[in-house]
Amino acid sequence: MIEAQGLTKRYGKKLAVDQLSFQVRPGTVTGFLGPNGAGKSTTMRMVLGLDAPTSGHVLVNGRPYVHSTAPLREVGALLDAKAVHGGRSAYNHLLCLAQSNGIPRRRVDEVLGLVGITAVAKKRTKGFSLGMGQRLGIASALLGDPGILMFDEPVNGLDPEGILWIRNLMKALAAEGRTVFVSSHLMSEMEVTADHLIVIGQGRLIADTSMREFIEQNSTAYTLVRSPQADKLGELLRAKGGTVTADAANGGALRVSGPEPAAIGDMAAEHGIALHELSPRFASLEEAYMRLTQSSVEYRAGGLGALPGGQGGPGGPGAPGAPWGAPQPGWGAPQGAPPQGWGPPPQGAPQPGWAPAAPGHPYQQQAPVAGGPVNGSEA
C-alpha cells in the first residue's frame, strides 16, 4: 500500500504539490489523473524517494521507500523509459538491475519474454524505438516480482497489440492482490483499465473515488431515443417535464434527460409510437474529467487564430488573416511555374528560416540521418 499524508513540494516560488493526502490500495488498478503541470510526476518521484517533500510524508508498506533493503522486490516503477544507458543491451541493462538487488539471472530472461523483446535482447538500447523502450521499462519494473507497481504513461509508443497487452497485464497484477498505480493522459484507456481514480489539479486533490462514481458525479445521464415519430414523442416528453434535444451526432436521435428509460418506453407504447432505440447513456471518463478539471488547467493551447498567417494573420495572435479557403500569396501560379517567392535564392544567399551549421560555414540544409529503429520495433 502507498499512503501519502499532507504531501507538499515547493520548487522556489512554484508550489508543485499542495497538501496531498491519499491511499493506493492493493487489489485494484488506481488511475492517477490530472492536467499537465498538476504534480503527478513529482508525486510519483516523492513516493520513490527521488524527490524529498518540503513537508508531509509518503509511506510504502508502512515506511519510507528509501529504507527498503530490497527496493526492486518491493516496488517496480516505470517513470522514464529513456533512463537507460544507450550503449548497453537490453539484456545487460536488466542484468545490472538484477545483480544489484540479488535477483537471479534467470529472471532477466523471464521478463524479456514477458514483455516480448527477447529477439532484440542483445541489441543496444540506443537503437530502440519509443515502444521498445517502453517494453524494456516495463520489464525493469517487473524484474523483482514486486507487490507494488507504478507506471507513468506506460502505453506511450506502444502499438494496439501492446496497449491491449499492458492493459490486461495491469488488471492481472491487481487481481493477484498487488498495488497498481498508473498515471496517464489517455482517458479512453484509463476508463477500461482503472478501478479507482485519484485526480489532482495544480497540486491539490480534486477527487479520490471509484471510476463509476467519478463518471456519475461529474456527468449528466440521459437516454438516447430513436423513433420514426420522434417529433410527436419529443412533444409528449416535454409536456411531462423532460428535456429533449436532437443529437446531431447520432443522426437526429432524441437525447432525453429527466424521465427514466422505462417511463419513456411506457409513454411511447401508450401512444402507439414505435421505438427503434432506447438506450441509457452516461458521459465518458474524458467528458467527466474535462468538466471537473477545467478550472485546474495550467497550460492552455491557443486556437487556430494564434497561428501566424492563419485566422490570426501575420500580425500575430488575434490579428485578421485570410479567410478559410482563400488563396494565399503565391498560390494559383501557372502550370509548371513556381509560386511567388518560391525557388532557389541567389547564389550564396540564405533561404528564409535556414541557419548556418557553424560560424563561417555556408548555409546548407541538414542531410537526412540514416538508420532507423531496430527490427521488430514499434513505430
C-alpha positions in Angstrom: 0.0 0.0 0.0 1.1 3.6 -0.7 0.0 6.2 1.8 0.6 10.0 1.4 -0.2 12.4 4.1 0.0 16.2 3.7 2.5 15.8 0.9 3.8 19.1 -0.3 6.6 20.0 -2.7 7.8 23.5 -3.5 10.5 24.5 -6.1 11.4 28.0 -5.2 8.2 30.0 -5.6 6.5 27.2 -7.5 4.2 25.1 -5.4 4.1 21.8 -7.3 2.2 19.6 -4.8 0.0 21.1 -2.1 -1.1 19.1 1.0 -1.8 16.0 -1.0 -3.2 13.0 1.0 -4.4 9.7 -0.5 -4.0 5.9 -0.3 -3.3 3.5 -3.1 -4.7 0.1 -2.0 -3.8 -3.4 -3.1 -6.0 -5.4 -5.4 -7.1 -2.5 -7.6 -5.7 -0.5 -10.6 -5.6 3.1 -9.3 -5.5 5.7 -12.1 -3.7 8.9 -11.3 -5.1 11.8 -13.4 -4.5 15.5 -13.8 -3.7 18.2 -16.4 -0.1 18.9 -17.4 1.7 20.5 -14.5 -0.7 19.1 -11.9 2.1 17.4 -10.0 1.6 13.8 -10.9 5.2 13.0 -11.8 6.5 15.0 -8.8 4.2 13.0 -6.6 5.5 9.7 -8.0 9.1 10.7 -7.6 8.4 11.5 -3.9 6.8 8.1 -3.4 10.1 6.6 -4.7 12.3 8.9 -2.7 13.7 10.6 -5.8 12.5 14.0 -4.6 12.2 14.9 -1.0 8.9 16.5 0.1 9.0 20.1 1.5 6.6 18.9 4.1 4.4 15.9 4.8 5.4 12.3 4.1 4.6 9.3 2.0 4.9 5.6 3.1 5.3 2.4 1.2 4.1 -0.6 3.1 4.3 1.5 6.3 7.7 3.0 5.9 9.6 5.4 3.6 10.7 3.6 0.5 14.3 4.8 0.9 14.6 2.5 3.9 13.8 -0.6 1.8 16.7 -3.1 1.8 15.4 -4.8 -1.5 13.8 -1.9 -3.4 13.1 -3.7 -6.7 11.4 -6.6 -4.8 9.1 -4.1 -3.1 8.3 -1.5 -5.8 8.7 -1.8 -9.6 8.4 1.6 -11.3 8.4 2.9 -14.9 8.7 6.7 -14.7 11.1 7.4 -17.6 11.6 4.8 -20.3 14.6 6.7 -21.6 16.5 6.4 -18.3 18.7 3.7 -19.8 22.4 3.7 -20.9 22.2 3.7 -24.7 25.4 1.7 -25.1 24.1 -1.3 -23.1 22.0 -4.1 -24.5 18.5 -4.7 -23.1 19.8 -7.9 -21.5 22.7 -6.2 -19.8 20.6 -3.4 -18.5 18.3 -5.8 -16.8 21.2 -7.9 -15.6 22.8 -5.0 -13.9 19.5 -4.2 -12.1 19.1 -7.8 -11.1 22.6 -8.2 -9.7 22.2 -5.0 -7.6 19.1 -6.4 -6.0 20.0 -10.0 -5.5 17.6 -11.2 -8.3 18.5 -14.4 -10.1 19.8 -14.2 -13.7 17.0 -16.4 -14.9 14.5 -13.7 -14.0 16.0 -11.5 -16.8 15.1 -14.0 -19.4 11.6 -14.4 -17.9 10.8 -10.6 -18.1 12.3 -10.2 -21.5 9.9 -12.9 -22.7 7.0 -11.5 -20.8 7.3 -8.1 -22.5 8.1 -9.6 -25.9 11.6 -8.3 -26.6 13.7 -11.5 -26.4 14.5 -11.1 -30.1 16.3 -7.8 -29.5 17.7 -8.5 -26.0 21.3 -8.3 -27.2 20.8 -5.1 -29.2 22.0 -1.7 -27.8 19.1 0.3 -26.4 20.1 3.5 -28.2 18.5 2.0 -31.3 15.2 1.2 -29.7 12.0 2.9 -30.8 9.8 4.6 -28.2 7.6 1.5 -28.0 10.6 -0.9 -27.5 11.9 1.4 -24.8 8.6 1.3 -23.0 8.6 -2.5 -23.1 12.1 -2.5 -21.6 11.0 -0.1 -18.9 8.1 -2.4 -18.0 10.4 -5.3 -17.9 12.6 -3.4 -15.4 9.5 -2.7 -13.2 8.5 -6.4 -13.2 12.1 -7.7 -12.6 11.8 -8.1 -8.9 8.3 -9.5 -8.9 7.2 -6.7 -6.6 3.9 -6.2 -4.8 3.6 -2.6 -5.9 3.8 -1.4 -9.5 4.0 2.3 -10.6 3.7 3.3 -14.2 3.8 6.8 -15.6 2.3 6.9 -19.2 3.0 3.2 -19.8 1.4 3.0 -23.2 3.5 5.7 -24.8 4.7 4.4 -28.2 3.0 1.0 -27.9 1.1 -0.3 -30.9 -2.5 -1.5 -30.4 -1.4 -5.0 -29.5 1.0 -3.6 -26.9 -1.7 -1.3 -25.4 -4.1 -4.3 -25.0 -1.2 -6.3 -23.5 -0.3 -3.7 -20.9 -4.0 -3.2 -20.0 -4.5 -6.9 -19.4 -1.2 -7.1 -17.5 -2.2 -4.4 -15.1 -5.5 -6.0 -14.4 -3.9 -9.4 -13.9 -1.4 -7.9 -11.5 -4.2 -6.2 -9.5 -6.1 -9.5 -9.5 -3.2 -11.1 -7.8 -3.5 -8.7 -4.9 -0.8 -6.3 -6.0 -1.0 -2.5 -5.8 -1.0 -0.9 -9.3 -0.7 2.9 -9.5 -0.8 4.3 -13.1 -0.7 7.8 -14.5 -1.9 8.5 -18.0 -3.5 11.2 -20.2 -5.3 8.6 -22.3 -8.8 8.8 -20.9 -10.2 6.1 -23.1 -7.6 3.7 -22.0 -7.9 4.6 -18.3 -11.7 4.1 -18.5 -11.3 0.4 -19.3 -8.3 -0.2 -17.1 -8.6 1.6 -13.8 -11.0 0.6 -10.9 -10.3 3.7 -8.8 -9.2 7.3 -9.6 -7.1 9.9 -7.8 -7.4 13.2 -9.6 -5.3 16.2 -8.8 -5.1 19.8 -10.2 -2.5 22.4 -9.5 -1.0 20.1 -6.9 -4.2 19.7 -4.9 -6.5 16.7 -4.6 -9.7 17.0 -6.6 -11.2 13.5 -6.4 -10.5 10.2 -4.8 -13.3 7.8 -5.8 -14.2 4.8 -7.9 -14.4 5.0 -11.6 -18.2 4.6 -11.7 -18.8 7.2 -9.0 -16.4 9.6 -10.7 -18.3 9.5 -14.0 -21.8 9.6 -12.4 -20.9 12.5 -10.2 -19.3 14.6 -12.9 -21.7 14.0 -15.8 -25.4 14.0 -16.6 -27.1 10.8 -17.5 -29.5 10.8 -20.5 -31.4 8.4 -22.7 -30.9 8.1 -26.4 -34.2 7.6 -28.2 -34.6 6.8 -31.9 -38.1 6.7 -33.4 -39.8 7.3 -36.8 -42.2 9.6 -34.8 -39.5 11.5 -33.0 -41.3 14.9 -33.2 -44.5 13.6 -31.6 -42.6 11.7 -28.9 -40.5 14.7 -28.2 -43.6 16.9 -27.6 -45.1 14.3 -25.2 -41.8 14.1 -23.2 -41.5 17.9 -22.9 -45.1 18.0 -21.7 -44.1 15.6 -18.9 -41.1 17.9 -17.9 -38.4 16.1 -19.8 -35.5 17.9 -21.5 -35.4 16.8 -25.2 -32.8 17.8 -27.7 -31.9 16.4 -31.1 -28.5 14.7 -31.1 -26.9 15.5 -34.5 -24.0 13.2 -33.8 -26.5 10.3 -33.7 -28.5 11.0 -36.8 -31.0 13.3 -35.1 -32.0 10.8 -32.4 -33.5 12.4 -29.3 -31.4 13.0 -26.2 -33.7 12.9 -23.3 -32.9 13.9 -19.7 -35.4 13.5 -16.8 -37.7 10.5 -17.4 -36.2 7.1 -16.9 -35.9 4.8 -19.9 -38.7 2.6 -18.7 -41.0 5.6 -18.4 -40.1 6.7 -21.9 -40.9 3.2 -23.3 -44.2 3.1 -21.5 -45.2 6.5 -22.8 -44.3 5.5 -26.4 -46.3 2.3 -26.1 -49.3 4.2 -24.6 -49.4 6.5 -27.7 -48.6 3.8 -30.3 -45.2 5.2 -31.1 -42.6 2.8 -32.4 -39.1 2.9 -30.9 -36.0 1.8 -32.8 -33.6 2.6 -29.9 -34.0 3.3 -26.2 -30.6 3.2 -24.5 -29.4 4.9 -21.3 -26.1 6.8 -21.7 -23.5 8.2 -19.4 -20.7 10.6 -20.2 -17.3 9.1 -20.9 -14.4 9.4 -18.5 -12.9 12.0 -20.8 -16.1 14.2 -20.6 -16.4 13.8 -16.9 -12.7 14.6 -16.4 -12.7 17.6 -18.6 -15.7 19.0 -16.7 -14.1 18.5 -13.3 -10.6 19.8 -14.2 -11.4 22.7 -16.5 -10.6 25.2 -13.8 -7.3 23.5 -12.9 -5.7 23.5 -16.3 -2.5 25.5 -16.1 -1.3 25.3 -19.8 -4.0 26.0 -22.4 -3.3 25.9 -26.1 -4.4 28.8 -28.3 -7.0 28.5 -31.0 -6.2 28.5 -34.7 -6.3 32.2 -34.6 -3.0 32.2 -32.9 -1.2 30.7 -36.0 0.8 33.3 -38.0 -0.8 33.7 -41.4 -3.9 31.7 -40.4 -7.0 33.1 -38.8 -4.7 35.2 -36.7 -2.9 36.5 -39.7 0.7 37.8 -40.0 0.0 40.5 -37.5 0.2 38.0 -34.6 -2.3 36.2 -32.5 -5.8 37.6 -32.9 -4.9 39.7 -35.9 -7.1 39.2 -39.0 -5.9 36.8 -41.7 -7.0 35.4 -44.9 -10.5 33.8 -44.8 -10.6 30.0 -44.8 -10.4 28.7 -48.3 -8.9 31.9 -49.7 -5.8 31.5 -51.8 -2.5 32.5 -50.1 0.1 34.8 -51.7 1.9 33.0 -54.5 -0.9 30.4 -54.9 -2.5 29.8 -58.3 0.6 30.2 -60.4 0.5 28.9 -64.0 1.1 25.2 -64.5 4.8 24.5 -64.0 5.7 27.9 -62.7 6.9 28.3 -59.2 4.6 30.3 -56.8 5.6 33.8 -55.9 8.7 33.7 -53.6 9.5 30.1 -54.3 12.6 28.8 -56.0 16.3 28.9 -55.0 17.8 32.1 -53.6 20.6 33.9 -55.4 24.0 32.1 -55.1 25.3 32.3 -51.6 22.2 33.9 -50.1 20.4 32.1 -47.2 16.9 30.9 -47.6 14.4 32.2 -45.1 14.4 30.0 -42.0 17.7 28.4 -42.7 20.6 28.8 -40.3 24.4 28.2 -40.7 25.7 25.0 -39.3 28.6 26.9 -37.7 30.0 30.4 -37.9 31.7 30.9 -41.3 30.0 27.9 -42.9 27.8 28.4 -46.0 24.1 28.0 -45.5 23.0 24.4 -46.3 20.2 22.1 -45.4 20.7 19.3 -42.9 21.1 15.9 -44.7 18.7 13.2 -43.5 20.0 10.9 -40.8 20.4 7.3 -41.9 19.2 4.4 -39.9 16.0 3.7 -38.0 14.5 1.5 -35.3 15.7 -2.0 -34.7 14.0 -4.9 -36.4 10.7 -5.8 -34.7 10.4 -2.4 -33.1 7.1 -0.5 -32.9 6.8 2.7 -34.9 
